């Protein structure tokens, strides 16, 4: 069963919120700590705790920086400009831009990832997030991606947040991530470049490049951070939730900033229902004076027009006449076309119609590689178990190509499904 993650970004998304939500979902804390201890990056510590946001219990992931590495990205007073005159100068130089500290561009970050204690898949995740972020910042400042200032993507807390998300996503083995929309605030925020509109340019660039759905709210301030947007872009596989699903587990990550919205990111591991109920139409007609050739042709026409199922059953009618009961299964919108074919091509003068509800298993088509060549299989899921059914035409092609029996080709396809 595929692990599907639904990220509900009604209060935006940031790196630390995502890490917290994934830890709350059950990502391995020890594995995360082991990765962070392996980094050649100093000057930080992490704290994982429980906090209450809007009355809701949430997990909080905090990157604690020493004095040399501090930045004011999470500092509300600085973000919104309530800074005393004599502090302004010190902040504008102090914020992120420690020119006397280690310079980290994209290449340096890639080296850190290469040497980190993480799986190959987690490293790929981290590289993808950083590349998306670097390209967005590069576009915002009109410089090449490998020359983006280190305070944008090289700040210690960004490195820790992004690598932590990569490790947690890998550990949870998530295959699909559904993000219907990113809720963002409005107004402006102050950063080291001056006053920026919300969404900030890097976020706008990511949303535009990766076609993420943005929803602007009345909240004054930044709900979607560049790191948060890059995470969404790196993992999002779709924006449509399944029609029916069950929630296996919920993780709630706390944001740091105090806004009027709840300030949480809710992550849910969901399971799509393996059954669905829908309505189909059954058309029936008794035919007692049509040739076999005509009926064969009618069946082809009905299938060609999209009928789900067509069959004939021998029946005896009045005066003991042998005849055929034609049954057609189709969708409601196909009734007119199906009836037109039946009336036009057969001798019948009446068609019975019945609306029926049915329960069907979800199914998907997959291609499997066999020693004989590729073959299509239909995969159905029921109560967590997968059932494989080789497609007839595919098996037939393998028989024609290799000269082996249908039974043997079918067996080869079944063996290759793993």
N, C-alpha and C positions, 0 to 999 in steps of 0.2 A: 504494500500500500504506500503510495507516495506521501511524504510528509509535506503538508501544505501549511504555510504560515500566512495569517491575515494580520497585516499591520494597520491598526486603526489610528491614523495620524490626525485626530480631531484637535489636538493641542500642539500640532507640529511634530517635528522630529529632530533630534540632535544625536551626536555620537554617544554621549553618556546615557541618555534615555534609552537608546537601543541596547547598549550593553546590559543595562539594568533589567530591561524587559526580558532579554534572552536568558540572563542568569536566573530570573524569576521563573522562567519556563523550565528550568532544570539543566541548563548548560553546565558542564563540569567546571566548578570553581578552581579545583586543584590544577587542572590542565591549563587554565587561564593564567594562574599565578606562575606556573612553571615557565610558560612562554614569556611573560613579562620580566621574570628574573633573568632570562637568557639574553635580554636586549643590551646592547652596548650603549644604552642611554641612561644617564644618571639624573639625579635631582628630582625624583618623584617617588611617591608612595601611593598605594590605592586603599580606599576604604569602601567596603561593601556593607550597607546597613539597611534597616527598615525605617521608612519615614511615613508620615501621613500627609497626603495631599488632597485637599477638598474632602476630608473625612475618609479617604480611601487609603488602605494600607498598600504601600508600594515599595519596591526595591530601589535603593539609591546606590549608584556607582560614582565614586568621587575620586578624581585624580588630584592628589595633594602635591603641590609643587613647592620646592624650597625657594627661598627669597630670590636667588639668581634667575630662576626659570619662571617666576610668576608672570602671568599676563592678566589683563583686565577684561578678557573676553566674557567672563562670567560675572563681572562686577556691575551690578545694576546701576549704581550711582554714576559710574563712568559711562556706561552705555547711553544713559539718557541725559548726560551733560550736567548733573548736579555736582560740579567739582569746584572747590574753592580756587580763586585766582592763583594763589601761590602754589597750588598742587598741579595746575594744568600743565605746566612745563614738564614737571617731573613725570606725569602720566604719559604725555605724548611721546616722551622718549622711552619711558619704561614699558609701554604696552607692546608686548610681543618683540619689539625690535631691538633685542640686546645685541648691538653691533659688535660687542666684544666677546660674544659667545659663539659656540660652534655654529658654522653656517651649514644649513641643511637644505639642499634642493632635492628635486625628484630623484636624481641619481644616487645621492647619499641615502635617501630613504629606501630605495630599492636594495641597496647593499645591506641595510639594517634588516630588511625583510628576509633577504637571502640567508643571513646568518642566524635568524631567530629559530628557536626550538618550536616549530609548528609543522603540520602536515603540508604536503605539496598543494593540496586543495585550498587549505587556509591561506597559504602564501599567495596563491592565484587570486583569492578573494581580496586580500589586502592590496595587492598590486593594482587590481581593477579599481578599487575605491580611490586610491591615491592618484591614479592616472586621470580618472574622471574629474577629481578635485583640481588637480594641477592644470588641466586643460581649461577648466572653467575660470580659474583665477588668471591664467595666462591671457585669455580672451578679454577679461575685465580690465587688465592692465596693459594689454597690447604688447606682451613680451612672449618669447618662445616658452613652451611649457617647462623646459629644463632650466629656465632662468627665473622661475617664479620665486619671489622673496621667501625666505625660509619661515618668516613668521606666519605665513598663510597656511602652508602645509607641513612645515617642519617644527611647529611648536610641539613641545613634549606631550601636552595633553591630547593633541590631534593624533600623534603617533600611537599613544596608548589606547585611545578610544577606537581607532580604526583597526589596529591589530587585535584588540579584544573582540570587536564585532566579528572579525574574520574567524577567530578561533571558536567563538560560540556558535556561529552559523554552521561551521564545519562539524562541530560536536553534535549539534541537534540534527544533522543530516537532512536539512531542509532542501526540498527539490523545487518547490514552487512558492513564490511570494506574491501575495495579492495586495495591492495598495490602491484602493478605489480613488483616493484623493489626498493631497497634502494641504492641510489647513494652515494658512499663513496669516500673520498679523498685517498691520498697515502702519503708515507714518514713517518716521525716520529713526535711525540709531547712530550713535557716534562710534567711530572706530579710529584706528590710528591714521587713516587716510583723511579723516574729517567726518562730516555728516553724510550718511548714506541713506538712500530710500530703502524701504522694505517692500518686497524682498530685495536683499542686497544683490549686487550685480552677479556674483558667483552663483548664487541660488537661481537667479533668472536664467543664466546661461545653461545650467544643468537641466532645469525644467524644460527649457526650449529644445535643447539638443536631444533629450531622451523622451520627449513627449509625455511628461508626467502631468497629471491633472492637478491644477492649483485652484484652491478655493480661498479667496481673500475674506478675512473676517474683520469685525470691528475692533478687535484687540489691538491696542497700540503697542507695537514692538515686534521683535523678530521671533517667530515661532519655529521657522525652519532655518537651521544653520547650514552653512555650506557643507560641513561634514555629514549632517543628516540627509541633505539632498543627494549627496554623492552615494551614500549607503542605499538610499531608495532606488537610485538609478542603477546601481550595480546589481541589485538583487531582484528588482521588480520583474515578474514574468507575466503579469496581467492585472487588469483593474476590475474585472467582473468576478463577483463572488458567485459560487455555485448556487443554484436555486434553493436546494435543500442541503444542509450540512449539520453535523454535530460538532460541538466544541470539545476537543479532547483535554485541552489544558490552557490555562490563561496565565500570562506573565504581565506584570505591570511595572513599568519603569518610570521613575520620578525625574522631572526636569528640575533645574536649579532655580530658574527665574520665577519670580512671583508675578503672575499676570492674572487677569480676572477669569481666564479659562482654567480647567482643572490642572493643567501642567503635568499630564501623564501620557505615556505612550503605552497602548494596550496591544499586546501581541498574543494571538490565539493560534494554537495548532488545531487545525480543523480537519474533519474527515467528511468527504462528500458521500451522500447516501448512495449505496450501490444499487438501489432500485428506484425506479420512477414510475409514477402512475400517469397514464394519459388516456385519451379517448380516441377510439378508431371506429370506422363504419364497416359493417358487413353488408354487402349486396348479394342477393340470391335470386336465381332465376331457374325455372324448370324448362328444359329444351328437349323436345321429342322429335323434331323433324329437321335436324341439321346434320350435314356430313362430318365425318371425322376430320377431313382436311380443313373445313370451315372452322371447327372448334379449335384446332391447333393454331390456325392463323389468328383467331380472336385472342387466344392466350398471349401470343407474341405482342399483339397490339396493346393489350391491357398492361403487360409488364413494361412495354416501351413508354407508356404514358405515366409510369410511376407507381403502379399498384404494388402494395406490399406483398400480397400473396394472391395467387389465382389457382383454383383447383376445380376438377370435375369429379363428381361421384355418381356411379350408376344407380338409378332409381327406377321403380316400376310405377307408372302412372295409371290413370283410369283405362279401362279395357285392357289391362295388363301390358300396356305398351312399354318397351324398354326405352329409357330416356336418360338425360344427364341433368344433374343439379350443378349449375355453375355458381361458385362462391368466390367473391372478390373482397379482399380486405384492403381498405384504402383510408386516406385522411379525409376529413370533412370537406376540405376545399377541392378535393378531386372528384367528388360525386358526379357533378355535371358531365365531366369528360368521360368518366367510366361508363355512365349510363348511355352517353352518346355512342360510344363504341359498341356497346352490347346491342342497342336497338338497331344501329346501322348494319352491323355485320352478322347478326343472328336472326332467327325467325321468331324470337320471343316477343310477346306483346305486354309483358308486365315484369317489373323488378321489385322485389321486397327489400326494404332497407331497415337496418337496425343499428342504433348507436350503442357501442359497448365500451366499458372501461377495461383497461388491461394493466397488469403490472409487468414491467420489463426490466431486465438487468441492464445496468450501464455496460456499454461495450465500446471498444476502440480497436482500430486496425493497427497492426504492427507488422514490420518486415523483419524476418529472421534470416540469418545466413546459414545455409546447410552446405554439406560437402558437395551437393549436386547443383547449388546455385541459390539465389534468393527466393523466398516464398512469403506469401502474405498469410497472417493468421488473425483470427478474430479473438480478442481477449475479453472475457466477461469476469466481473468480480462479484462474489457473493459471500457475505459474512467474513470478509478479509481474505478469502481464498481466491486465487486467480485460476480461471479455466481457459484452456487454449483450444481453439478449433481451427485447423488448417482450412484455408479457402479452397474450394473445389478446383477453380480455374487455375490456381497457382500450382496445385499438386499435379493437375493434368499436364501443365506445361513442362514440369520436371520429368514426367513420364515420357512425353514426346521427345524431349531433348536427350534423355539418357537411355530410353528403351527399357527401363525397369518397370516392375508392376506397380499398379496404383497403391496396393497395400504397403509395399516396401517404401515408396516415395512418401506416403503419409507418415509412416513410422519415422523416417529420417527427419521430417519437419517437426514432429513431436519431440524428438530427441534434441533438436537444435534450439528449442525455445529458451533454454537456460543460458 
